[in-house]
Amino acid sequence: MALVKSGWLWRQSSILRRWKRNWFVLYLDGSLVYYHDETQRDMDGRIHVKYSCRDVRTGRECRDVQPPEGKSRECLLTVMLRDGSKTTLCAESEDDAVAWKMAVLEAKSTPVRLPPP
């Protein structure tokens, strides 16, 4: 599957709210997959953006979230899911956070074209 965007993002754990750095890959089919590292051998999780994502928020829209130490609030990125849960991420820069938001929203709205049988 073709990839749309990849790179390092910080991900906040759902239970202890600790920040962990993961390698993220957004694929053309709308899968946002995160791995232990850039070798992409050990998958830590997956979000089906086309079906699960309701909205993506960045920066000051990410209320009640403290960014990782040394990072600005403007680097925050929250993927709001249809089931009411959310995945909180932090990019390396404000520009990178905006680029991830645009890529995820585009993947969410782009229809998947399957090759004819």
DAQUI-V488205 format. One record per pair of residues at least 12 apart in sequence whose C-alpha atoms are under 8 Angstrom apart, sorted by the first residue. I is the first residue (numbers start at 1). J is the second residue. If there is no record, write none. Layout:
I_J + I_J
This chain:
1_27 + 1_28 + 1_29 + 2_27 + 2_28 + 3_25 + 3_26 + 3_27 + 3_28 + 4_25 + 4_26 + 4_27 + 4_28 + 4_103 + 5_25 + 5_26 + 5_27 + 5_100 + 5_103 + 6_23 + 6_24 + 6_25 + 6_26 + 7_23 + 7_24 + 7_25 + 8_21 + 8_22 + 8_23 + 8_24 + 8_91 + 8_92 + 9_21 + 9_22 + 9_23 + 9_24 + 9_89 + 9_90 + 9_91 + 9_92 + 10_22 + 10_68 + 10_89 + 10_90 + 10_91 + 11_87 + 11_88 + 11_89 + 11_90 + 12_87 + 12_88 + 12_89 + 14_87 + 19_68 + 21_36 + 22_34 + 22_35 + 22_36 + 22_37 + 23_35 + 23_36 + 23_37 + 23_38 + 23_40 + 26_103 + 26_104 + 28_107 + 28_112 + 29_50 + 29_107 + 29_112 + 30_48 + 30_49 + 30_50 + 30_104 + 30_107 + 30_108 + 31_46 + 31_47 + 31_48 + 31_49 + 31_50 + 32_46 + 32_47 + 32_48 + 32_49 + 33_45 + 33_46 + 33_47 + 34_46 + 49_104 + 49_107 + 49_108 + 50_107 + 50_108 + 50_109 + 51_108 + 52_81 + 52_82 + 52_83 + 53_79 + 53_80 + 53_81 + 53_82 + 53_108 + 54_79 + 54_80 + 54_81 + 54_82 + 55_79 + 55_80 + 55_81 + 55_105 + 56_77 + 56_78 + 56_79 + 56_80 + 56_101 + 56_104 + 56_105 + 57_77 + 57_78 + 57_79 + 57_80 + 57_101 + 58_74 + 58_75 + 58_76 + 58_77 + 58_78 + 58_97 + 58_98 + 58_101 + 59_73 + 59_74 + 59_75 + 59_76 + 59_77 + 59_94 + 60_73 + 60_74 + 60_76 + 62_76 + 62_77 + 62_78 + 67_90 + 68_90 + 71_90 + 71_92 + 72_93 + 72_94 + 74_93 + 74_94 + 74_97 + 75_90 + 75_91 + 75_92 + 75_93 + 75_94 + 75_95 + 75_96 + 75_97 + 76_88 + 76_89 + 76_90 + 76_91 + 76_94 + 76_97 + 77_89 + 77_90 + 77_91 + 77_97 + 77_101
